[in-house]
Amino acid sequence: MISTLRSSAAHVFVDLIDEPVLGDVDAHHLLRVLRVKSRDVVTISDGGGRWRTCVVDSDEKVEVTSEVFVEAAPKWQLKVAFSIVKGDRPEWTVQKLTEIGIDEIVVLAPTVRSVVRWDADRTNKNLEKLRLVAREAAMQSRRVWLPKVSGVVSLAQLSDAFIADPTGEVLNESHHTIAIGPEGGFVQEEISGGKGVVSLGDTILRAETAAISAAVLMSSYRNKGS
């Protein structure tokens, strides 16, 4: 990671990198929660690879202190699609996938063995919440490329997805999109409809553990190939 990003007092996303303005929530977080001082270096990004340094005064005014830097997009995009599970585990999953560096996170529509099913109202509300979780996690992990959080998408729509299942081949650098099933896994018809089957190890993993394991392996291969 670039040292300036790592050492900054905070990292935040703005709509316009050339004329940055803090949103109310971000301003509160920087000045009231993190207690950033006017002399502290803060990094800002537009979420599309562009970033720069600045300082923020007590009136929430942003003063840029560097040119705009551009970080190239990853060599290849990584995508993880996961089935909805109970409780706050979807939020935890999105948070960790963002921290690891996944580029697109897809919430799968209910599959045969899915227990949790969102209605239309809950879907919109929960997707917005997951996008906020991803944004906050990207700030914490100093990402300058915001991940895309999309859904609800049927497994059949993911034509490039490899299905995670213990019967598959060991995950390698050719696997860029992985679909994770619900706690009971995918049924055989769903598995057969994917691009292929990949194994994440010899043990049966919880759904959220499988998503994180896939992300770590995929990211590791991409880093080696950079």
Summary of the structure (lengths in Angstrom):
residues: 226
radius of gyration: 19.2
end to end distance: 13.5
largest distance: 59.2
contacts: 704
relative contact order: 0.15
helix: 33%
strand: 24%
